[in-house]
Amino acid sequence: MSAVVRLRVLRVSSPLVRPFITAVRQTDRLDVVLVEATDAEGRRGYGEAATSWRVTGESPQSVAAAVAGPLADAVLGRDAGDAGLPGDIARSIWGNAAARSAVECAVADLAAQQREVSLVAELSRAHAVHNSSRTSHVRTDMTLSVGEPEAVATLSEEYVTAGFGCLKLKASAAHDIVAALRAVRAAVGPDITLRIDANQAWDAETAIRVIRTAEDADLGLELVEQPVAAHDLDALAAVTAAVDTPIMADESVRTAEDVRVIADRGAAALVNIKLAKTGGPAEALAAAEAAREAGLGVVIGCMMESHVGVSAAAHLAAAVAPDVVHDLDAASWLRRSPVVGGVAPSGEVLTLGAGTGLGILGLGSDAQTDILLDLDRDRDRDLDRDLGRGTEVRV
C-alpha cells in the first residue's frame, strides 16, 4: 500500500436546477466542499463534507481547519489501507462529522484504488459486511420541496416521467402536507411510492393527527421520516406506537449506539444512515449492522451533496442494502458535477462509477475551484529542512 502524502480542501460553488426547500432551510446553490487525498504514487481519492450551519453545524472554513489540524495529523504519512485509520480519524477530533467523513471517504477511495477494486468491494472486505452484493447500481427516491399542493403535484408528474418510482414529500408546519399528498397521489396514480420527510417539523400530537389523517384517506404512505425533534425519543416512540405507517428516524441517528437506543425504545421501524452524520463509512457500516441485528430497516441517505458525496453513499448502499430504494437524489439537483466520473444518475437508477474506488477521475475542467487548504507532506518537509539550513525559500 502507498502512503497519503497530500491533502487538499476545495470549494466549488454549484447552482441547483431549482430551489431546495425544507422545514429548516432554503437554498438555490450548493457550496461543494471536497477533500482530495493523494498518495505517494499520484493517485487521488475524494470525499465530500456536507456543510450547513443549521444541518451539520459545519462550514467550508471549519472543514478546512479540522483537516489542517487533527485530521491531517491522523492521516498524512499513513498507508491508505491501514486498518487503524478509520478509528484514528474518529478519535482525532470531537464532532466535525462531515469533515471526518470527507477525509475517511477520500482515504477509503485511495485504498480501493490501490487494491484495484471498487469502493463497495473495499468496504465489504474491510468491514466484513453481511450479504454484500456486487451490484453496479442502486435506486433512489426523488425529493419534492415544500410548496403548495398544485405546484408539488405538477413537479411530481415531471419526476415520474423522468423515471422515478418513489417520491419523498418535504413537510413543514406552515403547509398542509395531507393536501399535497392528495394532489400528488391524484397526479401520479396508485403505483408510485410516496414518503414524507418532516425534518422535525411537528410535535407528537400533530404528527399523530397528520399521519392518521393520511392513513384514513388511504393515500398509501410507505413511511414518514423524522416527524418530531431529533432529541425527543419519547415523542418519536409515541408517534411510532400510535400510527400504522412505519416511522423512520433520521436526525436522531448519528452512531451505531443511537440505532441500538432507538431499537430498544421502539422509537422507529427504520433508520436513515448518512455519512455526514456518522463521520464516515466505518461508523455508518456499524450503524447498519446494529439496525440489522435489531430488525430495523435501513435506508442510506445523503445531505444536499454533489456527485462525490452521493457516490460514496451509493457504494455504501450497495454494500448494506442493495435492493432498497434509498434517499440519494442530491446529485440530480446540481446543474453539473464538479468532478469527472463517479455515480451516474438516470432517473431513479444510480450507476456506480466505472473503474476502481469511486470511479472519479478528477475535477471537472469547468469547475471553478477555490483551494481552502493544501498540505503536502513532502513539500512541507523539504521547506522545513531548507528553513533549518538557512536556505532562502520563495513561497
VENDABEL-V552552 format. One record per run of one state. SS is the DSSP state (~ for helix, > for strand, _ for the rest). FROM is the first residue (numbers start at 1). LEN is the number of residues. If there is no record, write none. Layout:
# VENDABEL-V552552
<<SS/FROM/LEN> <SS/FROM/LEN>>
This chain:
# VENDABEL-V552552
<<_/1/2> <>/3/19> <_/22/4> <>/26/14> <_/40/4> <>/44/6> <_/50/2> <>/52/1> <_/53/5> <>/58/1> <_/59/1> <~/60/16> <_/76/3> <>/79/1> <_/80/5> <~/85/8> <_/93/4> <~/97/19> <_/116/2> <>/118/1> <~/119/9> <_/128/9> <>/137/4> <_/141/1> <>/142/3> <_/145/4> <~/149/13> <_/162/4> <>/166/5> <_/171/6> <~/177/12> <_/189/4> <>/193/5> <_/198/6> <~/204/13> <_/217/4> <>/221/5> <_/226/7> <~/233/10> <_/243/3> <>/246/4> <_/250/6> <~/256/10> <_/266/4> <>/270/5> <~/275/4> <_/279/2> <~/281/14> <_/295/2> <>/297/5> <_/302/5> <~/307/14> <_/321/4> <>/325/3> <_/328/2> <~/330/4> <>/334/1> <_/335/4> <>/339/3> <_/342/2> <>/344/3> <_/347/2> <>/349/3> <_/352/5> <>/357/1> <_/358/2> <>/360/4> <_/364/5> <>/369/8> <~/377/13> <_/390/6>>
